[in-house]
Amino acid sequence: MSNLGWPRRDFLTGLMAFGAMIAAPTSLLARARPRRIDVHYHPIAPEWLAEDAVQKTLGPVLGKAKDWTPARAIEEMDRNEVETVVCSVSNPGISFGDIEQGRRLARACNEYSARLARDNPGRFASFAALPLSDIDGSLGELTYALDTLHAEGVGLFTSYGDKWLADPSFAPVFQELNRRKAVVYVHPTAPTCCRNLMPGIPAVLLEYPIDTSRVILQWVVSKSAALYPNLRLIFSHSGGLIMAGIGRLQMLTESQPAMRLPTDFPAEIAKLYYEISSSADAITMAALRSYVPTSHILLGTDSPFIGSMAPNLEKLQKLGLSKSDLTAIERGNAVSLMPRLGVLR
C-alpha cells in the first residue's frame, strides 16, 4: 500500500494518466472540455456552388464562398471554441422551378454534409435540405437524410414562392416530420412578392427578418403548434422582428375578438426555439428573453457568409448572463434538442 492508502498499481496508473494529461497538446485539452455548438452554419457544397442560379444570387459574396474549405472552417471554429456546427443550405436554396434539379441539389448538399460529418467526427452535423414545393421529393429525401445519412433534422426556408410553411399544401411533409418528432431549422428568405420592393435596399437587410416574422405569425395564427405538437422549430436571428410586435399582437387579440387570434401570443411564441446569429446585441436579446425562456435560445453565427464567428460571440459574452444561462445557450440547449451533438465522435 502507498502512503495515500491506495494499492501501488492503482497509484502508479493514476500518476501516469495525470502525467499524460499534463503533457497533452493544448488542442486535446480544449477538446476535452464542452465547447460551443453553432446551429446556423452554411458549408459550401461544390455541386451547389456550381449552379448558375446560386452564383447569380451570391453576387458579391461569391469570392468568400469559393474560398471556403472544411480545413479553414475548422480553423475558424477552433479559434472561437466552437466544437460542432450544424450545417444547412443558405440562400438561394435548392429549388429553382425544376423538380429534378431540386431533388438533385438536395441529395448533393445532404450527402456533402454527411461526408463532412463522417470525415471530421464531432465537428460537423447537418439539417437536411428539402425541395419543399415538391412534396413527393421532400418525403423521399427526408427519409433518406434522416434514416441513412443521420441528419439532425431538416432545414427549410421561411417561404417558397408566395407560400409560407403553415400553408396546407405542405401538410404531408409536416405530418411526416411530426411523426418523427423532428427538429426543423427555418432560415429566412424573401418571398416572390417582395424581393425588389425598394431600389438599393437588398432583401437581406429587411425582407429576411420580416419574412421570419411572417412565418412565425402564420404558424401561431394557424395553430400549427397544435397540429404538429411533436415538432421543434428553430427560427433564425432571434425571430426577425416578431419580438418587437408581440405587445401589439396581444393588444389586438384582446380588443378585436372578431379576428379570432390566439388568446395568448406570448405563450405561443415561447413554445418555439430561436437562434441568435447577427442578433446577440443587448437590445435584441433583452426583447427575446422577455418572451422566450433561456432553454429555447440557441447559438448561431451564420458563418461563413456573415464573416468571422467572433463578433456575435463577443456580444453574447458581454451581456452579463449567468454562467448557467450562457452554457445553455452556447451548448446545452442544442444538446437537449439533438442529443447526438453531445457525444464526441
N, C-alpha and C positions, 0 to 999 in steps of 0.2 A: 504493500500500500504506500502511496505517496504521502507527503506530509499534509496534503489537502484532503486526504480521506478518499481519493479516487484510486481505482486499480491503475497500476503503472501503464498498462497497454492503452486504456482509455485516455489517460492523461497525455501520453505521447501523441496519440491520434488527434486529440483536440488541439494540442500545441502545433502540430504540423498543419492542420486545417487553418488555424489562425495565421500562421506564417504565410501560407499560400494566399490568404485573403489580403494580407498587407502587401504582398509582392505583386498582386494582380494589377493589370493596367487600369488606369482611371476609368476608361470607357467601360470595362467589365463591371467595375464597382457601380458606375452610374446605371447600367442596365439592370443591376440587382435591385434597384430602388424603383418603386412605381413612378412612372412618368406620365406626361400628358397624352391624351387621346384627342385627335383632331377629326371631327366628323364632317368637315366641309373642305374637301381637298379634291383637286382635279388633275389626275395624271393625263399625259398626252399620248394616247394610243396612235401609233403611226398610221393605221388604216383610217382612223377618224380624221387626222390632220390632213390626209391626202385628198379629202373630199373638197370639190370646188366650193360648195356652199359654206363649208366650215372656214376655208381660207378667206373667202369674201367677207364673212361676218367678223372674223377675228381682226382683220384690218391691222390697226396699229400695234396690237399685241402679238401679231403673228411671229415676230422675231423671238419674243420671250418664250412662246410656245415651242418653237423649233429648238430652242436651247435647252429645253427640259430633258433630263435623263434621270433614271432611277438613282444613280450614284449621287448626282447633285442634289436630288431630293433628300436622300438620307443624310447628306452633309448638313443641309439646312435643318432637318429635323433634329439632328444631334446638337447643333448649335443652340437650339431652342428647347431642348429637353422634351421633345415630342417622341414618344415611344412608337405610336401607331397612328397612321392616317387612314380614314375610311374614304375610299375613292368613289367619285361619281362623275358623270359626264356633265360638262358645262355647256353653256350656250354656244352654238345654236342647236344643240341636241343632236338627235339622230333621225328625226322624221322630217322629210322634205317633200312629202306628197307622193312618194313612190313606195309602195308596200314592200316590195322585195329589197329595195335599198335600205329601208328602215330595219327590216329583220336582219339583213347582213351586217349593218353597222352595230346593232345591238349585240349580236353574237360576237363580233370582233372586239368591241370595247369590253364586254364582260369576260371574254377569255383572256384579254390582255391584263385586266386587273387580277384575274385569278393567277396568271403567271407571275405577276409582281408579288403576290402573297406567297406563292409557292417558292419562289427564288429568294425571297427575303423574309424568312419566318419572323413573325411578330411585328413587322414594320408596316405592312400594307394589308388592308381589308377592303371590302367593297360593298356599295349599294348598286345593285344591278340595273342597267339601263333597260327600259321597256319602250317599244313603239306604241304608246298608249292608244292612239287613234285606231290602231289595228288590233282589235280585241283578240282575235284568234292568235295572231303573232305574239301578243303580250302574254296570253295564257301559256303558250308553249315556251316562251323564253323565261318566264318567271319559274316555271317548273324546272327547266334545265339549270338556271342560275342558282336557285336555292337548293336543289337536291343534288346536283352534280358538281357545280362549282363552289358551293357552300358560301354564297354571298351572305352578308349580314342582314340584308333587307333589299328593298328596291329604291331607286332614285327616280323621282318624277319631276315634271315641271309644273308650275302653278297653272298654266293654261296650255291648251293645244288648239291652235286656230283661235276661235272665239268660244271655246268651251273650257270651263273650269272643272276641277276634279270631282265635285259633287254632281256633275251632270249625269242624268240617268243612263246615258249611253255607255258610260264607263263602269256601270254597276257590276257586270260579270267579273271584271278584273278585281274590283274591290271586295266582292264576295269571296273570291278565292284567297285574296290576301288576308281577309278577316278570318277565314277558316284556318289559315296557317299562323295566325297571331303575329303577323309580320310587322317589322319596322319599316316605315315609309318616310324617306327623306324627300323634302319638297324644295326644289330650287326655283328661284324666280326667273321669269322671262317677261316679254311684253306680248300681249295678245295682238292679233292681226289688226284690230281696230285702232291701235294706239301706238304704233311703232314710230311714226313720224309726225307727231302732232305739232311739235314746235321746232322750226329750223334751228340748228345749233345746240339743241338740248338732247343728247343721246338718251335712248330709253333706259340705259343702265342707271342714270342719275336719279330719275324719279319714277318711271314706269315700273321698274323692278320692285321697289318697295311698295308701290301702290298695288301691283298685281298680287304680291304676297298678302296684302291686306284684303284684297278682293276675295281670294280663295279661302282665307280664314273666315271671313264674314259669311261666304256662301256655305261653308262647311257647318258653321254654327246655326245659321238660319234654317238650313235644310234638315237639321237634326241628324246629320250623318254620323255623329258620335254614337247615337242610339242604334242606327242601322248597322254600324260596324264597330261594336264595342271592344273587339279584341285588337284593333289596330293601334299602333303607337306612331303618331305622326310628328315629325320634326320639321319645323319651319325655319327658314334662313333669316339671318340678320335681325334677330330679336323680334321677329314678326312683322318686319316692314314698318308701316305707320299705324298699325292697328291699336297699339297701346295708347297712343295719344287720343284715340277716338272712343275709348270704352265708356268714359263718363257720359258722353253724348248719346251713345247707343243705349245705355241703361236708362237715361232720362226719357228717350223716345219710347222705350219699352213700357215705361210706367205711364207716360202721358198719352200714348197713342195705341190703346189696346186693339184697335181695328187692324193694325199692322200684323198682329199675331206673331210678334217677335218672341224669342226665348225670354223667359221671365227673369233670368239671372245671367247676363252676359259675362260678368267677371268669373263666375263659376265655370262656364263653358270654355272660356279662354284658358283657364287654369288646367283643364284636362289635357291640353296639347303640350308639345315639347318645342323648345326653341334653342337654336344655336346662335352664337353671338359674334360671328365674323363681322368685321367692319362696324361693330356696334358695342364695343366694350367700354365706351366712354361713360362718365359718371351720370350724365343726364339720361341717356338711353337706358342704362342699366337700372337706374332708380325707377323709371317708368315700368320696365319689365318686371322688376322684383316687387313692385306694388301689387301686381296681379297674379304673378306666377310663382309657385313655390320653388325654392332652390333646387329641389330634386328633379325639376323639369327643365333645367337650364344646362346646356352643354357647350363645350368649347368648339369653336371653328375658326379657321383662318382664311379660307378662300384662296389659298395658295395653289398654284404659283401665279395665277393671273393678277392677284392683288399686290404681288411683290413679296417682300420678306414677311415671315410669320411674326417677327419681333414686335412691330408697333402695337398690334392688337393685344398681344400677350403682356406687353409692358403696361398698357392701360388697365388691363384686368388686375395686375399686381398692385396698382396704385389706388384701387377702390377701397382698401381697408377692410376687406372681407375677413371673416374669421377663418382660421386655418381649416376647419371642417367644411365650411362652405366653399372655400377655394378648391380644396381637394375634390369635393363632389363635382364641381363644375368642370374642373380640368381632367378628371378621370372617372370618378366613382359613378356618376350618373350614366355615362356611356356603358360602363361595365354592367350596370343594373339592367339596361335595355338590351345589351348584346353581350352576354356572359363570356362568350369565346374570346372577347377582346382582353379579358383579364388573365388569360393564360399565356405565358410566354412560350412561343412555339419554336 
